[in-house]
Amino acid sequence: MAYADQSAYLLPALCWCYLYSVFFVGLNSVNLSIDINTVKGFLDPEEGRALYDAANQVLALGPCLEVGSYCGKSTVYLGAACLESGSTLFAVDHHRGSEEHQLGEEYHDPDLYDASIGRMDSFKAFRKTVQEAGLEDVVVPVVASSRVAARHWATPLSLVFIDGGHSRDAALTDYRSWSRHIVPGGYLAIHDIFPDPEAGGQAPYEIYQLAIASGAFRALPTIKTLGLLQRL
Ligand SMILES: C[S@@+](CC[C@H](N)C(=O)[O-])C[C@H]1O[C@@H](n2cnc3c(N)ncnc32)[C@H](O)[C@@H]1O
């Protein structure tokens, strides 16, 4: 009788634990093997989580690629998904910083400045992140400009994440260079989507709109400033 009484409490308790882990822990955290707050970068955790989820959905279709890795924040989220599915992330960045990272600009970080050559260099920090996150067998760093890296590219991609230069020219080059390699069903993710010009630069939003207007992509719900599109 005592046993029956206990099990009456145990079952609801187990159900509650299960639901808690699925809906709260499962939805809000990703197992990243690194404290993501120690990685310098510009990606919101919700956006990172959305990238991770999107990659998980399509990695069976092929490897993925990001333009703009900086110190590796987005790399960690995409890399974690690749690690789980045995896939590969190509991480394209010349590591010389975007316009806003240069000496005297708003987002300049003196820790990432190589005074001996008078240039930005985020590659050392990027490598450290990839190593600490246990992603060296998953991430292929491509240390080159997006345009040069794309010149002879021929590998179909399941997901492309664009977060490189935010000038109109740079964003257009990234869009034209990489979106054509996304397989049907795959994703194009674009960071820093600001429909309101008062809120932020318009180049990423411009390529987001170009993708929709091309008829080759359908828009999915935007996560904070992360635009997500699916290749038709
Ligand atoms: C906004 S940061 C990327 C942030 C990163 N995704 C994160 O999660 O923190 C932009 C990066 O793009 C790189 N970049 C800018 N223009 C580029 C280009 N034309 N080719 C390759 N990399 C570029 C810069 O070196 C910089 O590291």
The ligand as an SDF file (V2000), in Angstrom:
LIG
                    3D

 27 29  0  0  0  0  0  0  0  0999 V2000
   30.3630   40.9450  -37.8520 C   0  0  0  0  0  0  0  0  0  0  0  0
   31.8390   40.0450  -37.9130 S   0  0  0  0  0  0  0  0  0  0  0  0
   31.2840   38.3680  -37.8320 C   0  0  0  0  0  0  0  0  0  0  0  0
   30.7340   38.0220  -36.5020 C   0  0  0  0  0  0  0  0  0  0  0  0
   30.5930   36.5440  -36.2520 C   0  0  0  0  0  0  0  0  0  0  0  0
   29.7110   35.8950  -37.2040 N   0  0  0  0  0  0  0  0  0  0  0  0
   30.0950   36.2960  -34.8280 C   0  0  0  0  0  0  0  0  0  0  0  0
   29.2440   35.4270  -34.6360 O   0  0  0  0  0  0  0  0  0  0  0  0
   30.5850   36.9380  -33.9180 O   0  0  0  0  0  0  0  0  0  0  0  0
   32.2810   40.2270  -39.6000 C   0  0  0  0  0  0  0  0  0  0  0  0
   33.5150   39.4320  -40.0240 C   0  0  0  0  0  0  0  0  0  0  0  0
   33.5210   39.4120  -41.4500 O   0  0  0  0  0  0  0  0  0  0  0  0
   34.8410   39.4860  -41.9260 C   0  0  0  0  0  0  0  0  0  0  0  0
   34.7860   40.0230  -43.2790 N   0  0  0  0  0  0  0  0  0  0  0  0
   34.3790   41.2570  -43.6740 C   0  0  0  0  0  0  0  0  0  0  0  0
   34.4160   41.3700  -45.0060 N   0  0  0  0  0  0  0  0  0  0  0  0
   34.8560   40.1780  -45.4710 C   0  0  0  0  0  0  0  0  0  0  0  0
   35.1040   39.6700  -46.7720 C   0  0  0  0  0  0  0  0  0  0  0  0
   34.8990   40.4090  -47.8770 N   0  0  0  0  0  0  0  0  0  0  0  0
   35.5730   38.4150  -46.8960 N   0  0  0  0  0  0  0  0  0  0  0  0
   35.7920   37.6530  -45.7870 C   0  0  0  0  0  0  0  0  0  0  0  0
   35.5570   38.0760  -44.5380 N   0  0  0  0  0  0  0  0  0  0  0  0
   35.0890   39.3110  -44.3710 C   0  0  0  0  0  0  0  0  0  0  0  0
   35.5560   40.3630  -40.9300 C   0  0  0  0  0  0  0  0  0  0  0  0
   36.9430   40.0950  -40.9320 O   0  0  0  0  0  0  0  0  0  0  0  0
   34.8620   40.0210  -39.6130 C   0  0  0  0  0  0  0  0  0  0  0  0
   35.6040   39.0970  -38.8780 O   0  0  0  0  0  0  0  0  0  0  0  0
  1  2  1  0
  2  3  1  0
  2 10  1  0
  3  4  1  0
  4  5  1  0
  5  6  1  0
  5  7  1  0
  7  8  2  0
  7  9  1  0
 10 11  1  0
 11 12  1  0
 11 26  1  0
 12 13  1  0
 13 14  1  0
 13 24  1  0
 14 15  1  0
 14 23  1  0
 15 16  2  0
 16 17  1  0
 17 18  1  0
 17 23  2  0
 18 19  1  0
 18 20  2  0
 20 21  1  0
 21 22  2  0
 22 23  1  0
 24 25  1  0
 24 26  1  0
 26 27  1  0
M  CHG  2   2   1   9  -1
M  END
$$$$
